[in-house]
């Protein structure tokens, strides 16, 4: 593992939810695992008027309270500092620069700075400009890196504009566009599964694979985020960023080396190979839906349009399913399917590789066995692991066949710490490894692909938004997208599919 240099992490929006619930706990775990450098500090920045001690006390609420960890927590909290700042006001930034210099000198830390924008997107252009106004983008005295949270634009034009503005103040190799999906251990394991095993890569192509399916389901609704979600929807919230990046990892060619640009170049090539969906064809390739009032386990659950902050006549999609193709040598003619939604039966994210059926029905369909295809299921969350489904003979007379599962669960690895997505991504940025961060050209290419779909929904009111009862797997018409098969309907536990399971 690379050595992490002494540095200061500056978190803009330090009084927000992401900082308290994700970033500080992730940093504490890195500290506990002894993965942070000894010379390290975190400077929280926001408009809220706090001092260092008050900030530490607030962050302490989100750290472990067990007796045996009290010492570690106390030591970690001493690394935290706070600076009240009017983030939109350039006149305040000399104060930030001076505070950073003071913390660096007091703690003997080299002037290496990471700036994490855990802020509303409207500040993504303002903060970098203000940092540049006091030379905090310059790299003469140490490295300067900028982490940008999603959403990275709301459409193609805004993404292009944001890229252009960021590059006015920071170089591309200084910009880290974070996608916490890529920080998940199972997403990274897709590369290892493919490229470290001689049994998979030779059959990872159109000769052997029938179709590929990516599902990201949420059992929750929009909760208190109705106002935000109603201007976003499933396409912007999940597909354009998270799920397209997952598709890129599944479909990419082998990189020459395991290095950031080599891997990200291959992901970009996948996006460049996507067969465009024309506006007039959107209805044939994309289904959108919206959850409606229903009963779940006997309780009445309100529909999306009854949620707080949602337009009573909203046409925002809370579910979408799409079929598309990657027009290159490896994937010629192989359909890819994406499905995502809220208020579905369970929370699960997985990739399913459906292999082609054997060409001869040697064993028929006896004993109720369906002549099914082999499947490789890569579970991203929860119950992270890999499941391989294949046919085996039922003991006894004849050749009765049934599908069996061979599975691996990350939980089976005893005494191995499974890092959270933010642990992995923060550490990577500290070490200058951008492999699991999105590059600007790939972000724009993904937007180029989905923009005609968004345009069609906006310009053609005839394209339906199908209602689906909360707690179901979305509109029935989504099944019509899948050629010669059906969606996999997963359970919470990876290997429980096909049986009764608690959703």
N, C-alpha and C positions, 0 to 999 in steps of 0.2 A: 504494500500500500504506500502511496505517495506521502511524503512528509508534509504536514500542514504548517505553513509559516505563521509566525506571530501576526495578529491582525485585529482590527476592530470591525464589528458588524453593526451598522447603523440601520435601525428599523423605523421607517416612517410609518405612522399610523400605529404607534406602539400601544395606544390605549384601546385598540380595536380587538374584536373577537379572535381573528386569525392569530394575532400575536400571543394572546393569553392561552388559547386552547391548542394551538399547533406549534408555533415557532419556539416559544420558551420551553415547553415540555420536550421538544425535539433536541434543543440545545442542551438541556439538562441531561438527557440520555447520552448524548455525545460526550459530555463532561464525565458522566459516570463510567462510560466505557473507555475513558482516557484517550479519546480521539481528538479532543481540543488541545491546542498548544498551551503551554503554561502561561505564555504572554498573550492573553486574549481578553477582550472586553466587548460588551454589548451596550450600545447607546440607543435608548429608546427616544423617539422624537414624535411629538404631536402637539396639538394646540392646548391640550388639557394642562392645567397648572399643577404640576407635581414636582417634588424634589427626589433625589436619589432614594432616600429611605422609603418614601411613600410608594414609589414605583416598585421597589423590591417587595414591599408588603403586599401590593396588589398581585404581583406575579407569584408570590409564595402560595396563594390560594390554589394555584393550578399545578403545584408540584407535589410529590409524594409526602405523606405525613407519617409514615412508619418510623418508629423510634430508631431503627438501625440505619436510617438514611438521613437523619436530622443533620449530622455533621456535613455530609456531602451537600445537602441542600443549602446549608449556611455558607459553605465555601463558594458554591456556585452563585448565590445571590450577591456576593461581594464583587462579582464580575459585571453586575448590571449597573448602569448609570442612566440618567434621564435628563433630557434637555427640552423645556417648553419652547415651541417655535411656531411662528405663523408661516406655515409651509408655502403659502402662495406669495409671500412677501420676500422679494429678493434682498431687502434691506436687513433681514434677520440672519442671512446666511454667513456673514462674517463671524457672528456669535457661534454658529455651529462649527465653523472651521477652527476657531480658537479653542472651543471646548474639546474637539478631537485632538488637537495638538497637546492640550493639557493632560488629557487622559493618557495619551501615548507616552508622554514624558514621565508622568507619575508611575506608570506601570512598566516602563522600559519596553514598550511595544513599538515595533517598526511601523512606519506610517503606511500600512497596507489597509485599505478600506473597502468594505462591501456595503453598498447602499440597497436596502430591500424596500421596495415600494408596496407596502401593505396598505394601500390607500384606494380611494375611489379612482376610477380610470381617468377622470378629468384632470387629475394631477400628474399623470404619466408624462405629460409634455412639459408641465410647469417645473416640477422638481429637478429634472435633469438640467434644464436651462439655468435654474438658480444655482445648482451645484457648480456648473461650468463658470458662472459669473465670479466665483471665488476660487477658481482653478482646482476644484476638488474632482475634476475629471482627468487631470494631468497625471502622468505615470512616471515622472522623473524621480520622485522620492519613494515610490513603492507602487504596487498595483492598485487599480481602481476598478471595481466591478459593480454592475447595476443589475439587480434582480427585479424583473417585471412580472407581476401576477396577471392571471387572466381576468377579464376578457381582453384579448389583444385585438382591439377594434370590434366594431359591431356589424361591419360589412366590408366589402373589398376596398372601397375608397378610404374608409377610416383606418383600416389596417395599413394601407400604403402610406397614408399621411403620417400615422404614428411612427412607422419605420423610418420615414424620411426625417421626421423631427428628432427622433432619438439619435440618428446617425449624424445630426448636426453637432452633437455634444459628446457622444461616446462612439468609439469604434465598434464594429460588429463583434470582435473578439472580447469586448468588455461587457457585452449585453447578454444576460441570461434570462430567457423567457421561460418561466417556470410552468410546468404542467405536472401536477402531483401524481397523475396517472402513471407517468413514465418512471416515477420513483418507486413504484410498487415492485416488490421482489419478483413476482410472477411475470410481470411484463418483461423485465430484464431476462428472466429465465427462458423466454421464448427464443432469444438469440442462442443461448447455450443448447437448448433442446434441439434446435435446427442444426447448428453448425459444429457441435461437438459430438454428434452421434451419426455414425455412418448409416444407420437404419432409417433415418428420417429425411435427410437432405436429398438423397437420390430420388425419392418419391414425392418431393415437395413441389409439384408442378401439375400442369394440365393433363398429363398422361395418367395420373393416378388419383387426383383430387377432383371430386364432383362439384363441391361448392364449399364456401367458407362463410361462417356465421359469427357475428359479433353481437353479443347481447349485454346491455347495461340497464338493469332494472332497479327501480327504487320502490319500496313499499310505502314510503312517506309521500305526502302531497307537497304543496309549495310552502306549507306551514306559515311562517310570518314573512315570507319573501314574495308575497303575491305581487306587490308593486314592481319589484325588480323583474320577476319572472315574466310578467305580462308583456314586458318590452323585450324579452329575450326569447323564451321558448326553447324547446328541446334541441333544435338545430344549432342555435348559437351556444346554448349552455353546455351541450355534451358532444355533438357530432363533429362540428367544424374543428374543434381542438382535440379533446381527449380521444375520441374513437377513431378519427382519421389518423392520428399518430399511432394508435395501436395497429390499425390496418397497415400502416407503413412498415412497422416492425415485423408483422406477419409475412408481408409480401416482398420485402426487399431482397436484393441479391447479396451474396456474401461479400462483406467489406474486405479490402486487402489486409487491413490491420484493425485491431480493436482500439480505435482512436476516434475522437469526437467528429472531426470533419469527414473521415472515411465513412462512418456510420450514417451521419446526417446527409452525405451526398447520395447514398443509396436510398434513403427515405424520400429525398426530393425526387429521385428518378421515378419512384412509384407514383407520386402525385402528378408528375409530368405525363405518366402513361394512362391516367384515368380517362376513360371514354366520356366525353362531355355529355351531359343530359340537357337537351334543348328545352327552352321554356314550354314549347307546345307539347313536349313529351313527358313533362313532370308527372302528370297524373298516372301514367303507366308505370312509373318507376318508384314513386314515393307516396306513401300513405301517411296521413297525419290524423291524430285523434286527440280527444279531450275527455278527461274523466268526468263522469256525471254521478249524481247522487245514488248511493247504493247502501246495502247492509253488509258489513264485514263482521263475521262472528257475532251476529245478532245486534251489532251497534249500527245506528244510522250514521253514514259518513256523507258529508256534504260534497257537492260537485265543485269543479274548478271555478265556475262562474259565481259561486257563492262565497269563495274565499276572500278574505280581507285584502283590499287593494286591487282587486281584479275587476276589469270592465265587465258589467253584466251581459254585454253582447260580444265579449272577446272571442277572437278566432285564433288565439295563440295556441300552438300545439303543445300538449303535455306528453304526447306519444308520437313517435314517428318510426317508420320502417322504410328502408330503401333497398333497392337492388341496383347494383352497378358492376362494371367490368373494368379490368386493368388490361389494356391492350399492349402487351409485350409478349415475348417468346414464352416465358415461364407460365403465364396465366391466361393465355389465349383461350377464350370461350368459357372460362370458369366464372360463374356468378358469385359475387360477394354480396352478403346481406348484413345490414346493420339494423338493430332494433333497440330502442331506448324509450323509457317512459317513467312517469310517476304514478303512484297508487296502483302498482302492479302487485301480484301476489307475494313476492318476496324480494329481498335486496340481494342482487347477484350481478357480477360482471364476469364474463367468460368469453373465450374464443373457442369455436368448435370447427375442427377440420373434418369434413365429411369425405371419406375416401369413396372411390367408385366401387360399385358392387362387382362381385365376381361374375365373369361372363357366362358361366354355366350354372344352372340351378341343380347341381348334382344331388343335393339333399332335399330339394323341394321345400315345401312349407309345412312339413309334418309336425305334429304335436303343437300346432299353433305358432310355430316359429316363423316369423316374417323374414323373408329373404332380405335382410337389412345390410346396410353398409357399415364398415368399421368407422369408428369416430375417435378422434383424439381431442379431449376437452382440456383446455388450459384455463384453470380457474384463477381469476385475478383477485376476487374478493366475494364473500368471506370464505372460510375453509380453504385457504389457498393451496393449490396443488395441481396435479395432472392426473387425468383419467383416460385410460385406453379401453375401448369397448370392442370385443371380438366374439366370434361364435365358438362354442365348445360343445362336444358331444355330451348328452345327458347319460349318466351311467345306466347300464341295462341293455336289453335287446334292441336291435335296430340302430339307426343313425339319427336319432332325434337330436336336434341342435337347439341351443338357447344362447342368448347373448349374456356374456359375463363381463365383469369389470376388473381391471387391474389398475390400482390407484396408488398415488404417492401424495401424502399430505405434509406440508411444511411443519405441522405440529408434531410429526413423527421424529423430527430432529431434536433430540434431547439436549438441553443445556446449550442451545444455540440461540442467540438473540436475533429475532427477526425485526430489523429496523423499520420504523415508520417511513412513509414516503418522504416526509420533510427532513427526517434525519439524513437519509441518503442524499437528497438533493442539496441540502445546506452544506454537507461535508464535501460533496463534489465541487460546489462553487468555491469553497474555501481553498480547495486544492487545484483550482483552475481547470477542472474537467467538465466540459460542456456537453458530453455525450448524450445525457438524458435531458438536455434543454432544447427547446425548439429554436431553429434558426430562422431569421427573418424571411428568406426567400421561400422556405417551406410553408411558413404561416400564410404568406400571400398566395402561394399556389393552392393551398387548401381553400382559402376564401374564394379564389377564382372558380373553383369547382362547384362550391355550394351556392354562389351568388345567383345563377340562373334559377335555382329552385326557390330562393327567397323572392326573387323578382316575380316569378310565376304566382306565388301565393299572394303577393301584394297586388298584382295587376289583374288577376283573374278570379273574381269572387265565385265563379262557378266550380272551382276546385273544392271539393267537400272537406269539412272537418268532421270526422266520424266520432260520435259519442261512444264511450265504452264505460260500463259500470265500474266504479272504483273497486279494486280488489281482483280484477280479471286481467288477462294477458293482452289487453288492447282490443281494437276493433277486429272483428272476424275477417274483414277483407284483407288484413295484413297477411293471412295465410295464402291468399291467392298469388302473392309475389313469388313464393318459393316453388321452383320447378321440381317436379318429380319427388316431392318430399314434404316435410313440414318443419317448423321451428322445433328446436329442442326446448322442452319446458322443464327447466332445472328446479331442484329443491335447494333449500338453504345449505344442506350438507352435500358435498360434491358427489358422493357415490350413491345417494339415495334415489336417484332418478328412476322412473319406471315403477316404483313402489308407492304405497301411501306414504306421504311425508308431511310433517308439520311445516306449513309455509309461514 
